[in-house]
Amino acid sequence: MCQHQPACPSADSADREAAHLVAHHPEQGWSLLCNGVLCFEDTGELLPDGQIIAPHRPLHAERVVTAA
């Protein structure tokens, strides 16, 4: 799919999110990468083969709650 040189990471590689944007629709909450991955604003992903990647937002230190 990707025509960039050097080629962007494939949809099944660990760094797939580093691929170039093809379409960006923040009003709808999604972006399409050149490797065919749909990235959603909640950090979830839909791969071209239909596999779903659950949201993986990092936890911010100020939002982490620990038991005392």
N, C-alpha and C positions, 0 to 999 in steps of 0.2 A: 504494500500500500504506500509506504513512505518513499518519496522521491528526493528527500534531503540528502546532502553529502556532508559529513558522514551520515549514514542512516540513523534514524531515531530508534530508540529501544522498541523491541517488539512488544505486543500485548501480553505475552507470557513471561516477560523478564521482570525482575524485581524493581527496576527503575522505570517502568512503563510510563509513569506520570511525567517524565522528562521529555516526552515527545512534543512536537510543535502543535499548537492549536490550529484547528481547521475551522471550527465554528464555536462561537461563545455567545450564550444566551443567559446572562445573569438574571434577567427578569423571569426566566423559567427555571433557573437553578441548575443548569447543566452546561457542559462544554464537551466538544468532540475533539479528540486528538487524532493526529495523522496515522496512528497505529490502529485506529478503529475503536479505541476505548472511550466510553462515555463516562465523564467525571461529573459527579453531582456535588452541589455546594455543601452537603453534609459530609463530604469526603468519601462517600460510597462510590463504587465503580461498577459498570457493566461492561464485561469484556465481549469482544466480537463473537466468541463461541457461546455466549449466553450465560457464562459464569458470573455470579454476583460476588463482589468484594464488599464486605460490610464496612460501614463508616469507621474510620480510624483516626479520629481527631486526637491530637496530643492533649494531655492534661496540663493545664497551667497551674503553676505552684500556688497561686492565690485562690484557686478553686478546689484544691485537694483538701478533703476533710479526713482527719485522722482521729481515731479514738484515743482518749486521754487515759 
